[in-house]
């Protein structure tokens, strides 16, 4: 299984690392801690790509036309 770092995810989404950490903490991005006492998040790359594909309009600030689906 391949993982992204917070910095990598932030770069892909073009947001600040603190934003990605908050999304991980709030469950918007599925992530786990490397160790219960560790501060670093591990973001599953496959789930992250799926999330981006599902919610592209939300991440890039555009709205998808639901009637077109």
C-alpha positions as CSV (number, residue, x, y, z in Angstrom):
1,X,0.0,0.0,0.0
2,X,1.3,3.4,-0.9
3,X,0.8,6.5,1.1
4,X,0.9,10.2,0.6
5,X,2.4,12.7,3.1
6,X,0.4,15.7,4.2
7,X,2.8,17.9,2.1
8,X,2.2,15.8,-1.0
9,X,-1.6,15.9,-0.5
10,X,-1.5,19.7,0.1
11,X,0.5,20.2,-3.1
12,X,-1.9,18.1,-5.2
13,X,-4.9,20.0,-3.7
14,X,-3.1,23.4,-3.8
15,X,-4.0,24.1,-0.1
16,X,-1.9,24.6,3.0
17,X,-0.6,21.6,4.9
18,X,-2.6,22.8,8.0
19,X,-5.8,22.5,5.9
20,X,-5.0,18.9,5.0
21,X,-4.2,18.0,8.6
22,X,-7.6,19.5,9.7
23,X,-9.3,17.5,7.0
24,X,-7.6,14.3,8.2
25,X,-8.5,15.1,11.8
26,X,-12.2,15.8,10.8
27,X,-12.4,12.7,8.6
28,X,-12.8,14.5,5.3
29,X,-9.7,12.8,4.1
30,X,-9.3,9.2,5.3
31,X,-5.9,9.0,7.0
32,X,-4.2,7.2,9.9
33,X,-1.4,7.9,12.2
34,X,1.8,6.0,11.7
35,X,1.9,5.2,15.4
36,X,-0.6,6.2,18.1
37,X,1.8,8.7,19.5
38,X,3.1,9.9,16.1
39,X,2.1,13.3,14.7
40,X,2.4,12.4,11.1
41,X,-0.6,11.3,9.0
42,X,-0.5,8.5,6.4
43,X,-3.0,9.2,3.6
44,X,-3.8,6.1,1.5
45,X,-2.9,7.1,-2.1
46,X,-5.7,5.0,-3.7
47,X,-8.4,6.3,-1.4
48,X,-7.1,9.9,-1.9
49,X,-7.3,9.6,-5.7
50,X,-10.8,8.1,-5.4
51,X,-11.9,11.0,-3.2
52,X,-10.5,13.6,-5.5
53,X,-12.3,12.0,-8.5
54,X,-15.6,11.8,-6.6
55,X,-15.5,15.3,-5.2
56,X,-13.6,17.2,-7.9
57,X,-16.1,20.1,-7.9
58,X,-15.8,20.5,-4.2
59,X,-11.9,20.6,-4.2
60,X,-11.5,22.9,-7.1
61,X,-14.3,25.3,-6.1
62,X,-16.6,24.5,-9.0
63,X,-20.1,22.9,-8.7
64,X,-21.0,19.9,-10.8
65,X,-24.3,20.0,-12.6
66,X,-26.2,17.2,-11.0
67,X,-28.9,17.3,-13.7
68,X,-26.3,16.3,-16.3
69,X,-25.7,12.9,-14.7
